[in-house]
Amino acid sequence: MSDTRLTLLEAISRKRLVEAQYNGAVIRLAPHLMFERHDDLFVSALNLGKTWRSDEEPRLGQFKLAGLSNARLLEESFEPLESFDGSVPREDDIAVLAV
């Protein structure tokens, strides 16, 4: 099992933030759900560095685990988005773990 996968599983179960590299940038995520799609692992997470329009509700992005590197668990905790219901994004996705 990869370190990134273990870090994200712990972050989801403990509702803790994660810092990782994604597409060459360092991002901070509040991971809500890990799921499998076509034999690849993904995480649905709130990207805390994303700028939202004032009329736009923050929502979860989907990040392929293979694209995340140097993931580390932070001491900061988070509260799941009120709109999060624990379901997978697509009907054929398979849930691994959710907050």
Contacts in CASP RR format, 6 or more apart in sequence:
PFRMAT RR
TARGET T0000
AUTHOR 0000-0000-0000
METHOD contacts of the structure
MODEL  1
MSDTRLTLLEAISRKRLVEAQYNGAVIRLAPHLMFERHDDLFVSALNLGK
TWRSDEEPRLGQFKLAGLSNARLLEESFEPLESFDGSVPREDDIAVLAV
2 65 0 8 1.000
3 71 0 8 1.000
4 20 0 8 1.000
4 65 0 8 1.000
4 68 0 8 1.000
4 69 0 8 1.000
4 71 0 8 1.000
5 34 0 8 1.000
5 41 0 8 1.000
5 65 0 8 1.000
7 18 0 8 1.000
7 71 0 8 1.000
7 72 0 8 1.000
7 73 0 8 1.000
8 18 0 8 1.000
8 31 0 8 1.000
8 34 0 8 1.000
8 43 0 8 1.000
8 65 0 8 1.000
8 68 0 8 1.000
8 71 0 8 1.000
9 34 0 8 1.000
9 96 0 8 1.000
9 97 0 8 1.000
10 16 0 8 1.000
10 73 0 8 1.000
11 17 0 8 1.000
11 18 0 8 1.000
11 29 0 8 1.000
11 31 0 8 1.000
11 73 0 8 1.000
12 31 0 8 1.000
12 32 0 8 1.000
12 33 0 8 1.000
12 34 0 8 1.000
12 43 0 8 1.000
12 97 0 8 1.000
12 98 0 8 1.000
12 99 0 8 1.000
13 97 0 8 1.000
13 99 0 8 1.000
14 73 0 8 1.000
14 77 0 8 1.000
15 30 0 8 1.000
15 77 0 8 1.000
15 78 0 8 1.000
15 79 0 8 1.000
15 80 0 8 1.000
15 99 0 8 1.000
16 73 0 8 1.000
16 74 0 8 1.000
16 75 0 8 1.000
16 76 0 8 1.000
16 77 0 8 1.000
16 78 0 8 1.000
17 28 0 8 1.000
17 29 0 8 1.000
17 30 0 8 1.000
17 48 0 8 1.000
17 73 0 8 1.000
17 74 0 8 1.000
17 76 0 8 1.000
17 77 0 8 1.000
17 78 0 8 1.000
18 28 0 8 1.000
18 29 0 8 1.000
18 30 0 8 1.000
18 31 0 8 1.000
18 45 0 8 1.000
18 71 0 8 1.000
18 72 0 8 1.000
18 73 0 8 1.000
18 74 0 8 1.000
19 26 0 8 1.000
19 27 0 8 1.000
19 28 0 8 1.000
19 29 0 8 1.000
19 71 0 8 1.000
19 72 0 8 1.000
19 74 0 8 1.000
20 26 0 8 1.000
20 27 0 8 1.000
20 29 0 8 1.000
20 68 0 8 1.000
20 69 0 8 1.000
20 70 0 8 1.000
20 71 0 8 1.000
20 72 0 8 1.000
21 27 0 8 1.000
21 68 0 8 1.000
21 69 0 8 1.000
21 70 0 8 1.000
22 63 0 8 1.000
22 67 0 8 1.000
22 68 0 8 1.000
22 69 0 8 1.000
23 67 0 8 1.000
27 47 0 8 1.000
27 48 0 8 1.000
27 49 0 8 1.000
28 47 0 8 1.000
28 48 0 8 1.000
28 49 0 8 1.000
28 74 0 8 1.000
29 43 0 8 1.000
29 45 0 8 1.000
29 46 0 8 1.000
29 47 0 8 1.000
29 48 0 8 1.000
29 63 0 8 1.000
30 45 0 8 1.000
30 46 0 8 1.000
30 48 0 8 1.000
30 78 0 8 1.000
30 80 0 8 1.000
31 43 0 8 1.000
31 44 0 8 1.000
31 45 0 8 1.000
31 99 0 8 1.000
32 44 0 8 1.000
32 45 0 8 1.000
32 46 0 8 1.000
32 60 0 8 1.000
32 80 0 8 1.000
32 81 0 8 1.000
32 84 0 8 1.000
32 86 0 8 1.000
32 98 0 8 1.000
32 99 0 8 1.000
33 43 0 8 1.000
33 44 0 8 1.000
33 60 0 8 1.000
33 84 0 8 1.000
33 86 0 8 1.000
33 88 0 8 1.000
33 95 0 8 1.000
33 97 0 8 1.000
33 98 0 8 1.000
33 99 0 8 1.000
34 41 0 8 1.000
34 42 0 8 1.000
34 43 0 8 1.000
34 44 0 8 1.000
34 65 0 8 1.000
34 95 0 8 1.000
34 96 0 8 1.000
34 97 0 8 1.000
34 98 0 8 1.000
35 41 0 8 1.000
35 42 0 8 1.000
35 43 0 8 1.000
35 44 0 8 1.000
35 88 0 8 1.000
35 89 0 8 1.000
35 93 0 8 1.000
35 94 0 8 1.000
35 95 0 8 1.000
35 96 0 8 1.000
36 42 0 8 1.000
36 93 0 8 1.000
36 94 0 8 1.000
36 96 0 8 1.000
37 90 0 8 1.000
37 92 0 8 1.000
37 93 0 8 1.000
37 94 0 8 1.000
40 64 0 8 1.000
40 65 0 8 1.000
40 66 0 8 1.000
41 64 0 8 1.000
41 65 0 8 1.000
41 66 0 8 1.000
41 96 0 8 1.000
42 62 0 8 1.000
42 63 0 8 1.000
42 64 0 8 1.000
42 65 0 8 1.000
42 93 0 8 1.000
43 62 0 8 1.000
43 63 0 8 1.000
43 65 0 8 1.000
43 68 0 8 1.000
44 60 0 8 1.000
44 61 0 8 1.000
44 62 0 8 1.000
44 63 0 8 1.000
44 89 0 8 1.000
45 60 0 8 1.000
45 61 0 8 1.000
45 63 0 8 1.000
46 58 0 8 1.000
46 59 0 8 1.000
46 60 0 8 1.000
46 61 0 8 1.000
46 78 0 8 1.000
46 81 0 8 1.000
47 61 0 8 1.000
50 58 0 8 1.000
52 58 0 8 1.000
57 83 0 8 1.000
58 81 0 8 1.000
59 81 0 8 1.000
59 83 0 8 1.000
60 81 0 8 1.000
60 84 0 8 1.000
62 89 0 8 1.000
80 99 0 8 1.000
84 99 0 8 1.000
86 95 0 8 1.000
86 98 0 8 1.000
86 99 0 8 1.000
87 95 0 8 1.000
88 94 0 8 1.000
88 95 0 8 1.000
END
